[in-house]
Amino acid sequence: MSKPTREELIDLCERGVVPHDRWSNRDTSAAQRQLGECLALLRAGCDFTITDTSHKCWWVTIRFDGFGRFDWGGAQDDERFYVPMAESIREDGGDWY
């Protein structure tokens, strides 16, 4: 299985949005908010790596200039996001998480 490109990850983030009335897991709200943040950082051109897969999700680590970089001139921040694989996204709009 080949790792997705930036454009493919952006598409997965957009397609991974689940209508609120279809959420079925206590962690779905966090997963949905993470998709939005991941989408914004990818669209902004931040560097990313795909570090692993789990539960039919890509584990995407994104690096960006945050608090430490601007205030102290230190290293970039990084954060891990879970992006659903294409086969996890349900055609009926159901919860993939």
N, C-alpha and C positions, 0 to 999 in steps of 0.2 A: 504494500500500500504506500503510495507516494504522499509526501506531505503537501498540504495545500499552499498555494501562493498567497500573497497579501490580498489580491483581488478575490480569490476563492474564500478566504477567511471573512472578508467583508460581506460577501454574499451569504455565507453561513450565519453570520451575526444577524443580518437583516431577516433571513428566512426563519431564524430560530425564535423570533418573538412569538409568544403564545398569548392569546387573549386572556385577560384576567379571569374570566368566568370558566376557564379550562385548566387553571392551575390545580395540581393535585398532590403537591408535596410541600412540606413545611419550608423547604429550602428553595422553592421555585422563585420566590420574590428576589432572593439574593442572586440566583442564576440569571434572571432576566435583567436586573440592574447591571450585573457584570457584563452582559452582552453589550449594553449601551456604552459602557465605559471602554470596553475593548474595541468596539466599532470606532469610537471617537479617536482613540490613540492610533489605531491602524490608519484611519483616514488622514491623520495629522502627519503620517510618515515616520512614526517612531519605529526603531529597530525592534525586531521580534525574533524569537526562536521557538520552535515547537519541541518541547522537552520530553513529552510522553503522551500516552493515550490511556484512557480509563473510562469505563462505563459508556462506551461509544462517544466519547468526547476527545477533542484535541486539548492538550495542556499547552497553552500558549503563554510564554513569558515575554513581556514587553518592557523595554527599557525607555525611560524618559527623563528629561530634566525636571526635577522637582525641587522641593524645599532645600535639601542639602546642597544641591548643585548651585542654586542661585545664591543662597545665603552664605555658604562656606566654600564654594568652589570645589566641592567634593565629587564623589562618584555619582553617576546617574542612579535614580530609583529604579526598581523593577517590581513587577507584580505578575502573578500567575492568574490566568483566566481559563475557564472551561468553555470551549466552543463546541457545539454539537457537530458530530459528523453528519454528512448528508443523509445517511441511512437512518439516523436517529430522529430527524425532523419528520414529524407525522403529517401526512397529507391532509388529515382531517382537522389540523390545527390543535391537536391535543398536546399535552405536556410531554416534552422530550426528557425532562429532568427526572 
